[in-house]
Amino acid sequence: MTLNQYSLEALVVRIQIEFLERPTLRLTLPEAVQRFGIDKTTGGAVLDALVDAGVLAKTRGGAYCRFFPRNIDRASRRPGAS
């Protein structure tokens, strides 16, 4: 699949939507390649970029899933906390 800038942006949005609509979705790279009809290089690059952007997370087993941030320091976000 040859991608131009428009189709690459559309692919990124499509992948984001899949993970947003299915919060428990977990895909390995081969599964993502098959699901989205893309090549391994493009799939890996897009998925890793979404991990870097904080949209997805990558498990120790190599599966990609939706990233859910943890509330690490709640005290510092309270009004008047220093």
LOLUM-142510 format. One record per atom (N, C-alpha, C): residue in three letters; atom name; x, y, z. Coordinates in nm, 3 decimals, decimal comma, always signed. Example, Ala and Ser with C-alpha at 12.3 -4.5 7.8 and 13.67 -1.06 7.14 Angstrom:
<lumfis>
+--------+-------+---------+---------+---------+
| residu | atome |    east |   north |      up |
+--------+-------+---------+---------+---------+
|    ALA |     N |  +1,319 |  -0,569 |  +0,780 |
|    ALA |    CA |  +1,230 |  -0,450 |  +0,780 |
|    ALA |     C |  +1,320 |  -0,330 |  +0,780 |
|    SER |     N |  +1,285 |  -0,225 |  +0,708 |
|    SER |    CA |  +1,367 |  -0,106 |  +0,714 |
|    SER |     C |  +1,290 |  +0,003 |  +0,787 |
+--------+-------+---------+---------+---------+
</lumfis>
This chain:
<lumfis>
+--------+-------+---------+---------+---------+
| residu | atome |    east |   north |      up |
+--------+-------+---------+---------+---------+
|    MET |     N |  +0,085 |  -0,118 |  +0,000 |
|    MET |    CA |  +0,000 |  +0,000 |  +0,000 |
|    MET |     C |  +0,089 |  +0,124 |  +0,000 |
|    THR |     N |  +0,079 |  +0,205 |  -0,102 |
|    THR |    CA |  +0,154 |  +0,330 |  -0,108 |
|    THR |     C |  +0,069 |  +0,439 |  -0,045 |
|    LEU |     N |  +0,130 |  +0,511 |  +0,048 |
|    LEU |    CA |  +0,056 |  +0,613 |  +0,121 |
|    LEU |     C |  +0,106 |  +0,752 |  +0,085 |
|    ASN |     N |  +0,013 |  +0,842 |  +0,057 |
|    ASN |    CA |  +0,050 |  +0,983 |  +0,049 |
|    ASN |     C |  +0,015 |  +1,045 |  +0,183 |
|    GLN |     N |  +0,041 |  +1,173 |  +0,200 |
|    GLN |    CA |  +0,018 |  +1,237 |  +0,329 |
|    GLN |     C |  -0,128 |  +1,226 |  +0,372 |
|    TYR |     N |  -0,221 |  +1,247 |  +0,280 |
|    TYR |    CA |  -0,363 |  +1,241 |  +0,314 |
|    TYR |     C |  -0,402 |  +1,101 |  +0,360 |
|    SER |     N |  -0,360 |  +0,999 |  +0,287 |
|    SER |    CA |  -0,400 |  +0,864 |  +0,324 |
|    SER |     C |  -0,330 |  +0,819 |  +0,452 |
|    LEU |     N |  -0,210 |  +0,869 |  +0,478 |
|    LEU |    CA |  -0,142 |  +0,837 |  +0,603 |
|    LEU |     C |  -0,216 |  +0,900 |  +0,721 |
|    GLU |     N |  -0,258 |  +1,025 |  +0,705 |
|    GLU |    CA |  -0,336 |  +1,091 |  +0,811 |
|    GLU |     C |  -0,468 |  +1,018 |  +0,833 |
|    ALA |     N |  -0,532 |  +0,975 |  +0,726 |
|    ALA |    CA |  -0,658 |  +0,902 |  +0,737 |
|    ALA |     C |  -0,636 |  +0,769 |  +0,809 |
|    LEU |     N |  -0,525 |  +0,704 |  +0,782 |
|    LEU |    CA |  -0,492 |  +0,579 |  +0,849 |
|    LEU |     C |  -0,473 |  +0,600 |  +0,999 |
|    VAL |     N |  -0,401 |  +0,704 |  +1,036 |
|    VAL |    CA |  -0,378 |  +0,735 |  +1,177 |
|    VAL |     C |  -0,512 |  +0,758 |  +1,248 |
|    VAL |     N |  -0,599 |  +0,836 |  +1,185 |
|    VAL |    CA |  -0,730 |  +0,864 |  +1,245 |
|    VAL |     C |  -0,811 |  +0,735 |  +1,255 |
|    ARG |     N |  -0,807 |  +0,654 |  +1,153 |
|    ARG |    CA |  -0,882 |  +0,526 |  +1,153 |
|    ARG |     C |  -0,837 |  +0,436 |  +1,267 |
|    ILE |     N |  -0,707 |  +0,426 |  +1,287 |
|    ILE |    CA |  -0,654 |  +0,342 |  +1,395 |
|    ILE |     C |  -0,694 |  +0,399 |  +1,530 |
|    GLN |     N |  -0,682 |  +0,531 |  +1,546 |
|    GLN |    CA |  -0,723 |  +0,594 |  +1,672 |
|    GLN |     C |  -0,871 |  +0,565 |  +1,701 |
|    ILE |     N |  -0,955 |  +0,579 |  +1,602 |
|    ILE |    CA |  -1,098 |  +0,556 |  +1,621 |
|    ILE |     C |  -1,124 |  +0,411 |  +1,664 |
|    GLU |     N |  -1,056 |  +0,317 |  +1,602 |
|    GLU |    CA |  -1,075 |  +0,176 |  +1,639 |
|    GLU |     C |  -1,047 |  +0,155 |  +1,788 |
|    PHE |     N |  -0,937 |  +0,212 |  +1,835 |
|    PHE |    CA |  -0,901 |  +0,194 |  +1,976 |
|    PHE |     C |  -0,991 |  +0,275 |  +2,069 |
|    LEU |     N |  -1,038 |  +0,390 |  +2,025 |
|    LEU |    CA |  -1,129 |  +0,469 |  +2,107 |
|    LEU |     C |  -1,266 |  +0,403 |  +2,119 |
|    GLU |     N |  -1,313 |  +0,346 |  +2,011 |
|    GLU |    CA |  -1,445 |  +0,281 |  +2,011 |
|    GLU |     C |  -1,444 |  +0,146 |  +2,082 |
|    ARG |     N |  -1,327 |  +0,085 |  +2,090 |
|    ARG |    CA |  -1,312 |  -0,047 |  +2,153 |
|    ARG |     C |  -1,201 |  -0,039 |  +2,257 |
|    PRO |     N |  -1,232 |  +0,015 |  +2,375 |
|    PRO |    CA |  -1,127 |  +0,039 |  +2,476 |
|    PRO |     C |  -1,050 |  -0,084 |  +2,520 |
|    THR |     N |  -1,107 |  -0,203 |  +2,504 |
|    THR |    CA |  -1,035 |  -0,324 |  +2,545 |
|    THR |     C |  -0,960 |  -0,390 |  +2,429 |
|    LEU |     N |  -0,960 |  -0,328 |  +2,312 |
|    LEU |    CA |  -0,893 |  -0,384 |  +2,196 |
|    LEU |     C |  -0,743 |  -0,394 |  +2,220 |
|    ARG |     N |  -0,688 |  -0,509 |  +2,187 |
|    ARG |    CA |  -0,543 |  -0,532 |  +2,192 |
|    ARG |     C |  -0,505 |  -0,600 |  +2,061 |
|    LEU |     N |  -0,407 |  -0,542 |  +1,994 |
|    LEU |    CA |  -0,362 |  -0,598 |  +1,867 |
|    LEU |     C |  -0,211 |  -0,609 |  +1,864 |
|    THR |     N |  -0,161 |  -0,723 |  +1,817 |
|    THR |    CA |  -0,019 |  -0,734 |  +1,788 |
|    THR |     C |  +0,004 |  -0,668 |  +1,652 |
|    LEU |     N |  +0,128 |  -0,647 |  +1,616 |
|    LEU |    CA |  +0,157 |  -0,587 |  +1,486 |
|    LEU |     C |  +0,100 |  -0,671 |  +1,372 |
|    PRO |     N |  +0,119 |  -0,803 |  +1,370 |
|    PRO |    CA |  +0,059 |  -0,881 |  +1,261 |
|    PRO |     C |  -0,094 |  -0,870 |  +1,256 |
|    GLU |     N |  -0,158 |  -0,864 |  +1,370 |
|    GLU |    CA |  -0,304 |  -0,849 |  +1,373 |
|    GLU |     C |  -0,346 |  -0,712 |  +1,319 |
|    ALA |     N |  -0,271 |  -0,609 |  +1,355 |
|    ALA |    CA |  -0,301 |  -0,474 |  +1,307 |
|    ALA |     C |  -0,280 |  -0,464 |  +1,156 |
|    VAL |     N |  -0,174 |  -0,525 |  +1,108 |
|    VAL |    CA |  -0,146 |  -0,526 |  +0,964 |
|    VAL |     C |  -0,264 |  -0,588 |  +0,889 |
|    GLN |     N |  -0,313 |  -0,699 |  +0,939 |
|    GLN |    CA |  -0,426 |  -0,766 |  +0,875 |
|    GLN |     C |  -0,554 |  -0,684 |  +0,889 |
|    ARG |     N |  -0,580 |  -0,632 |  +1,006 |
|    ARG |    CA |  -0,704 |  -0,558 |  +1,033 |
|    ARG |     C |  -0,714 |  -0,431 |  +0,949 |
|    PHE |     N |  -0,602 |  -0,359 |  +0,933 |
|    PHE |    CA |  -0,605 |  -0,231 |  +0,864 |
|    PHE |     C |  -0,558 |  -0,238 |  +0,719 |
|    GLY |     N |  -0,518 |  -0,357 |  +0,675 |
|    GLY |    CA |  -0,478 |  -0,374 |  +0,536 |
|    GLY |     C |  -0,355 |  -0,294 |  +0,498 |
|    ILE |     N |  -0,256 |  -0,294 |  +0,588 |
|    ILE |    CA |  -0,134 |  -0,216 |  +0,566 |
|    ILE |     C |  -0,013 |  -0,308 |  +0,574 |
|    ASP |     N |  +0,102 |  -0,256 |  +0,532 |
|    ASP |    CA |  +0,223 |  -0,336 |  +0,540 |
|    ASP |     C |  +0,284 |  -0,324 |  +0,681 |
|    LYS |     N |  +0,373 |  -0,416 |  +0,712 |
|    LYS |    CA |  +0,432 |  -0,425 |  +0,846 |
|    LYS |     C |  +0,511 |  -0,299 |  +0,882 |
|    THR |     N |  +0,585 |  -0,244 |  +0,789 |
|    THR |    CA |  +0,665 |  -0,125 |  +0,816 |
|    THR |     C |  +0,577 |  -0,005 |  +0,850 |
|    THR |     N |  +0,475 |  +0,017 |  +0,768 |
|    THR |    CA |  +0,383 |  +0,128 |  +0,792 |
|    THR |     C |  +0,308 |  +0,107 |  +0,923 |
|    GLY |     N |  +0,258 |  -0,013 |  +0,944 |
|    GLY |    CA |  +0,185 |  -0,043 |  +1,067 |
|    GLY |     C |  +0,268 |  -0,020 |  +1,191 |
|    GLY |     N |  +0,391 |  -0,069 |  +1,190 |
|    GLY |    CA |  +0,479 |  -0,050 |  +1,305 |
|    GLY |     C |  +0,510 |  +0,096 |  +1,330 |
|    ALA |     N |  +0,533 |  +0,170 |  +1,223 |
|    ALA |    CA |  +0,565 |  +0,313 |  +1,238 |
|    ALA |     C |  +0,446 |  +0,391 |  +1,293 |
|    VAL |     N |  +0,327 |  +0,364 |  +1,241 |
|    VAL |    CA |  +0,208 |  +0,436 |  +1,287 |
|    VAL |     C |  +0,175 |  +0,399 |  +1,431 |
|    LEU |     N |  +0,175 |  +0,271 |  +1,463 |
|    LEU |    CA |  +0,144 |  +0,228 |  +1,599 |
|    LEU |     C |  +0,245 |  +0,283 |  +1,699 |
|    ASP |     N |  +0,374 |  +0,278 |  +1,664 |
|    ASP |    CA |  +0,476 |  +0,331 |  +1,754 |
|    ASP |     C |  +0,463 |  +0,483 |  +1,770 |
|    ALA |     N |  +0,425 |  +0,552 |  +1,664 |
|    ALA |    CA |  +0,403 |  +0,697 |  +1,674 |
|    ALA |     C |  +0,286 |  +0,727 |  +1,767 |
|    LEU |     N |  +0,182 |  +0,644 |  +1,763 |
|    LEU |    CA |  +0,068 |  +0,662 |  +1,853 |
|    LEU |     C |  +0,105 |  +0,630 |  +1,998 |
|    VAL |     N |  +0,198 |  +0,539 |  +2,017 |
|    VAL |    CA |  +0,250 |  +0,513 |  +2,152 |
|    VAL |     C |  +0,328 |  +0,635 |  +2,199 |
|    ASP |     N |  +0,415 |  +0,688 |  +2,114 |
|    ASP |    CA |  +0,494 |  +0,807 |  +2,150 |
|    ASP |     C |  +0,406 |  +0,927 |  +2,179 |
|    ALA |     N |  +0,291 |  +0,935 |  +2,112 |
|    ALA |    CA |  +0,199 |  +1,047 |  +2,131 |
|    ALA |     C |  +0,109 |  +1,028 |  +2,253 |
|    GLY |     N |  +0,117 |  +0,913 |  +2,318 |
|    GLY |    CA |  +0,037 |  +0,888 |  +2,437 |
|    GLY |     C |  -0,106 |  +0,846 |  +2,407 |
|    VAL |     N |  -0,131 |  +0,802 |  +2,284 |
|    VAL |    CA |  -0,264 |  +0,756 |  +2,245 |
|    VAL |     C |  -0,277 |  +0,606 |  +2,275 |
|    LEU |     N |  -0,172 |  +0,532 |  +2,243 |
|    LEU |    CA |  -0,169 |  +0,388 |  +2,267 |
|    LEU |     C |  -0,057 |  +0,354 |  +2,363 |
|    ALA |     N |  -0,064 |  +0,233 |  +2,416 |
|    ALA |    CA |  +0,043 |  +0,177 |  +2,498 |
|    ALA |     C |  +0,082 |  +0,045 |  +2,432 |
|    LYS |     N |  +0,204 |  +0,001 |  +2,461 |
|    LYS |    CA |  +0,250 |  -0,128 |  +2,409 |
|    LYS |     C |  +0,280 |  -0,217 |  +2,528 |
|    THR |     N |  +0,218 |  -0,334 |  +2,530 |
|    THR |    CA |  +0,236 |  -0,426 |  +2,641 |
|    THR |     C |  +0,372 |  -0,495 |  +2,631 |
|    ARG |     N |  +0,413 |  -0,557 |  +2,740 |
|    ARG |    CA |  +0,539 |  -0,633 |  +2,739 |
|    ARG |     C |  +0,536 |  -0,744 |  +2,636 |
|    GLY |     N |  +0,416 |  -0,795 |  +2,608 |
|    GLY |    CA |  +0,401 |  -0,901 |  +2,508 |
|    GLY |     C |  +0,398 |  -0,851 |  +2,365 |
|    GLY |     N |  +0,405 |  -0,719 |  +2,347 |
|    GLY |    CA |  +0,409 |  -0,662 |  +2,213 |
|    GLY |     C |  +0,275 |  -0,623 |  +2,154 |
|    ALA |     N |  +0,169 |  -0,630 |  +2,233 |
|    ALA |    CA |  +0,037 |  -0,591 |  +2,183 |
|    ALA |     C |  +0,016 |  -0,441 |  +2,206 |
|    TYR |     N |  -0,056 |  -0,380 |  +2,115 |
|    TYR |    CA |  -0,091 |  -0,239 |  +2,127 |
|    TYR |     C |  -0,231 |  -0,229 |  +2,185 |
|    CYS |     N |  -0,250 |  -0,135 |  +2,276 |
|    CYS |    CA |  -0,379 |  -0,115 |  +2,340 |
|    CYS |     C |  -0,396 |  +0,034 |  +2,369 |
|    ARG |     N |  -0,518 |  +0,070 |  +2,402 |
|    ARG |    CA |  -0,546 |  +0,210 |  +2,435 |
|    ARG |     C |  -0,472 |  +0,248 |  +2,563 |
|    PHE |     N |  -0,415 |  +0,367 |  +2,564 |
|    PHE |    CA |  -0,342 |  +0,417 |  +2,681 |
|    PHE |     C |  -0,438 |  +0,486 |  +2,776 |
|    PHE |     N |  -0,436 |  +0,444 |  +2,900 |
|    PHE |    CA |  -0,515 |  +0,507 |  +3,005 |
|    PHE |     C |  -0,418 |  +0,562 |  +3,109 |
|    PRO |     N |  -0,402 |  +0,695 |  +3,116 |
|    PRO |    CA |  -0,308 |  +0,752 |  +3,213 |
|    PRO |     C |  -0,353 |  +0,724 |  +3,356 |
|    ARG |     N |  -0,257 |  +0,711 |  +3,441 |
|    ARG |    CA |  -0,285 |  +0,691 |  +3,583 |
|    ARG |     C |  -0,281 |  +0,824 |  +3,654 |
|    ASN |     N |  -0,363 |  +0,839 |  +3,756 |
|    ASN |    CA |  -0,360 |  +0,959 |  +3,840 |
|    ASN |     C |  -0,251 |  +0,939 |  +3,944 |
|    ILE |     N |  -0,132 |  +0,984 |  +3,912 |
|    ILE |    CA |  -0,016 |  +0,956 |  +3,995 |
|    ILE |     C |  -0,007 |  +1,048 |  +4,116 |
|    ASP |     N |  -0,020 |  +1,176 |  +4,095 |
|    ASP |    CA |  +0,002 |  +1,270 |  +4,204 |
|    ASP |     C |  -0,121 |  +1,358 |  +4,223 |
|    ARG |     N |  -0,221 |  +1,303 |  +4,286 |
|    ARG |    CA |  -0,346 |  +1,376 |  +4,305 |
|    ARG |     C |  -0,329 |  +1,495 |  +4,399 |
|    ALA |     N |  -0,242 |  +1,484 |  +4,498 |
|    ALA |    CA |  -0,226 |  +1,591 |  +4,597 |
|    ALA |     C |  -0,175 |  +1,719 |  +4,531 |
|    SER |     N |  -0,090 |  +1,706 |  +4,433 |
|    SER |    CA |  -0,033 |  +1,826 |  +4,369 |
|    SER |     C |  -0,135 |  +1,899 |  +4,283 |
|    ARG |     N |  -0,246 |  +1,833 |  +4,251 |
|    ARG |    CA |  -0,347 |  +1,896 |  +4,167 |
|    ARG |     C |  -0,459 |  +1,959 |  +4,250 |
|    ARG |     N |  -0,456 |  +1,943 |  +4,379 |
|    ARG |    CA |  -0,558 |  +2,004 |  +4,465 |
|    ARG |     C |  -0,535 |  +2,153 |  +4,475 |
|    PRO |     N |  -0,640 |  +2,232 |  +4,475 |
|    PRO |    CA |  -0,624 |  +2,377 |  +4,490 |
|    PRO |     C |  -0,550 |  +2,407 |  +4,620 |
|    GLY |     N |  -0,452 |  +2,494 |  +4,609 |
|    GLY |    CA |  -0,375 |  +2,535 |  +4,725 |
|    GLY |     C |  -0,260 |  +2,444 |  +4,760 |
|    ALA |     N |  -0,246 |  +2,332 |  +4,688 |
|    ALA |    CA |  -0,134 |  +2,241 |  +4,716 |
|    ALA |     C |  -0,008 |  +2,298 |  +4,652 |
|    SER |     N |  +0,104 |  +2,276 |  +4,715 |
|    SER |    CA |  +0,229 |  +2,326 |  +4,658 |
|    SER |     C |  +0,322 |  +2,214 |  +4,619 |
+--------+-------+---------+---------+---------+
</lumfis>
